[in-house]
Amino acid sequence: MNLGIAGKTAIVTGASAGIGRAIAREFAESGVNLVLVARGAERLSATAKDIADRFGVEVLWVAADVGDSGEPDRVVASAVERFGSVDIMVNNAGRACAGGIMAASEADWEEMTVTKLSAMRRFCRAVIPHMRQRHWGRIVSISSIGGIHPNYRLMVSHALSAAINNLTRSIALEVARDGILVNAIAAGAVLTDNWASNMLPAVRKQRPEFVNQSDEAMVKLLGEEMTPVGRFGQPEEIAAIAAFLASDRNGFITGHTMEASGGADRFM
Ligand SMILES: NC(=O)c1ccc[n+]([C@@H]2O[C@H](COP(=O)([O-])OP(=O)(O)OC[C@H]3O[C@@H](n4cnc5c(N)ncnc54)[C@H](OP(=O)(O)O)[C@@H]3O)[C@@H](O)[C@H]2O)c1
């Protein structure tokens, strides 16, 4: 399918790994010029070089913590300076945060809120005027299936995912007459670095039966247990949905949160 977005410019946050990197590659394959954002410059610059070399699109990388209040404006200004405008915005940066109401700390709540929700709001405020000027824009934000079906073991992530889904619809309704479509993807378990470094250790702590299991064995067992399709998702499967929602072939879906969870209605 020709997505009709060659030559457009997309900002992708959290683009140096996992779902964000897969989305950036998918866009690049359709000829989209990219502004990639993450905190760690080394991994980000390597990702940018790899994508530019493989797909021949222009790639700007900006090392930034999206939770810092001034960074969304700075990133958007850099994008506009380099490419003239921003057509597509993907709010993806973040991590999962294990723990329920008593276990998740004040610091977790603060960090997650600014990274996931405040950043999304600030990026949207920064890009919408540029999209309005051209009467074309697409915004896609990555939330979790837990925003629809919460699990107390991931209380912070899931509360913020619900807020992202709600904010998505609210913004979508406000800009619907401006040619701007705003959607979210509620991801289920998707196999990324975040699982190896963050989630699997947290699951081991919460579920003693996994203590002696290898990462590979846990991924297989959890995939079968959590997901009707019987496995974790792959980042590329989320990227394909993001590309369609962000494309010119999508003209009539807005304000929607698309579940991409292999049929799962619970997380972990
Ligand atoms: N994987 C899943 O099962 C799953 C399920 C539901 C929702 N999600 C959501 O999907 C998004 C991507 O997850 P993932 O699994 O692909 O994670 P990942 O593999 O750990 O990648 C996270 C990316 O975000 C960047 N990042 C993290 N915090 C950031 C910050 N404050 N500012 C800028 N960049 C930041 C990371 O780079 P640096 O560390 O260098 O900044 C990295 O590029 C997250 O928001 C996550 O909550 C994931």
The ligand as a MOL file (V3000), in Angstrom:
LIG
                    3D

  0  0  0     0  0            999 V3000
M  V30 BEGIN CTAB
M  V30 COUNTS 48 52 0 0 0
M  V30 BEGIN ATOM
M  V30 1 N 6.8110 -2.9790 25.1700 0
M  V30 2 C 5.5990 -3.1140 25.6730 0
M  V30 3 O 5.1720 -4.2270 26.0250 0
M  V30 4 C 4.7100 -1.9030 25.8240 0
M  V30 5 C 3.3470 -2.1070 26.0980 0
M  V30 6 C 2.5160 -1.0130 26.2490 0
M  V30 7 C 3.0130 0.2690 26.1070 0
M  V30 8 N 4.3370 0.4380 25.8420 0 CHG=1
M  V30 9 C 4.8330 1.8220 25.7280 0
M  V30 10 O 5.4810 1.9710 24.4730 0
M  V30 11 C 6.5410 2.9240 24.5900 0
M  V30 12 C 7.8390 2.3290 24.0460 0
M  V30 13 O 8.1590 1.2000 24.8190 0
M  V30 14 P 9.3050 0.1660 24.4050 0
M  V30 15 O 8.9150 -1.1240 24.9940 0
M  V30 16 O 9.5890 0.2760 22.9520 0 CHG=-1
M  V30 17 O 10.5180 0.7490 25.2840 0
M  V30 18 P 12.1180 0.6430 25.0600 0
M  V30 19 O 12.4750 -0.4630 24.1490 0
M  V30 20 O 12.6860 0.6770 26.4420 0
M  V30 21 O 12.4370 2.0370 24.3380 0
M  V30 22 C 12.1300 3.2360 24.9910 0
M  V30 23 C 12.6230 4.3970 24.1440 0
M  V30 24 O 12.1980 5.6190 24.7800 0
M  V30 25 C 13.3710 6.4290 25.0790 0
M  V30 26 N 13.0410 7.1740 26.2960 0
M  V30 27 C 12.7010 6.6840 27.5100 0
M  V30 28 N 12.4750 7.6860 28.3730 0
M  V30 29 C 12.6630 8.8390 27.6850 0
M  V30 30 C 12.5920 10.2070 28.0160 0
M  V30 31 N 12.2690 10.6050 29.2540 0
M  V30 32 N 12.8430 11.1270 27.0670 0
M  V30 33 C 13.1790 10.7440 25.8110 0
M  V30 34 N 13.2660 9.4560 25.4350 0
M  V30 35 C 13.0270 8.5220 26.3620 0
M  V30 36 C 14.5020 5.4150 25.1990 0
M  V30 37 O 15.7850 5.9770 24.9750 0
M  V30 38 P 16.6640 6.6210 26.1730 0
M  V30 39 O 16.5890 5.6660 27.3060 0
M  V30 40 O 18.0210 6.8080 25.5980 0
M  V30 41 O 15.9930 7.9190 26.4710 0
M  V30 42 C 14.1460 4.4750 24.0460 0
M  V30 43 O 14.4910 5.0510 22.8120 0
M  V30 44 C 6.6490 3.2940 26.0730 0
M  V30 45 O 6.0050 4.5240 26.2920 0
M  V30 46 C 5.8910 2.1610 26.7700 0
M  V30 47 O 5.3150 2.5730 27.9910 0
M  V30 48 C 5.1920 -0.6000 25.6900 0
M  V30 END ATOM
M  V30 BEGIN BOND
M  V30 1 1 1 2
M  V30 2 2 2 3
M  V30 3 1 2 4
M  V30 4 1 4 5
M  V30 5 2 4 48
M  V30 6 2 5 6
M  V30 7 1 6 7
M  V30 8 2 7 8
M  V30 9 1 8 9
M  V30 10 1 8 48
M  V30 11 1 9 10
M  V30 12 1 9 46
M  V30 13 1 10 11
M  V30 14 1 11 12
M  V30 15 1 11 44
M  V30 16 1 12 13
M  V30 17 1 13 14
M  V30 18 2 14 15
M  V30 19 1 14 16
M  V30 20 1 14 17
M  V30 21 1 17 18
M  V30 22 2 18 19
M  V30 23 1 18 20
M  V30 24 1 18 21
M  V30 25 1 21 22
M  V30 26 1 22 23
M  V30 27 1 23 24
M  V30 28 1 23 42
M  V30 29 1 24 25
M  V30 30 1 25 26
M  V30 31 1 25 36
M  V30 32 1 26 27
M  V30 33 1 26 35
M  V30 34 2 27 28
M  V30 35 1 28 29
M  V30 36 1 29 30
M  V30 37 2 29 35
M  V30 38 1 30 31
M  V30 39 2 30 32
M  V30 40 1 32 33
M  V30 41 2 33 34
M  V30 42 1 34 35
M  V30 43 1 36 37
M  V30 44 1 36 42
M  V30 45 1 37 38
M  V30 46 2 38 39
M  V30 47 1 38 40
M  V30 48 1 38 41
M  V30 49 1 42 43
M  V30 50 1 44 45
M  V30 51 1 44 46
M  V30 52 1 46 47
M  V30 END BOND
M  V30 END CTAB
M  END
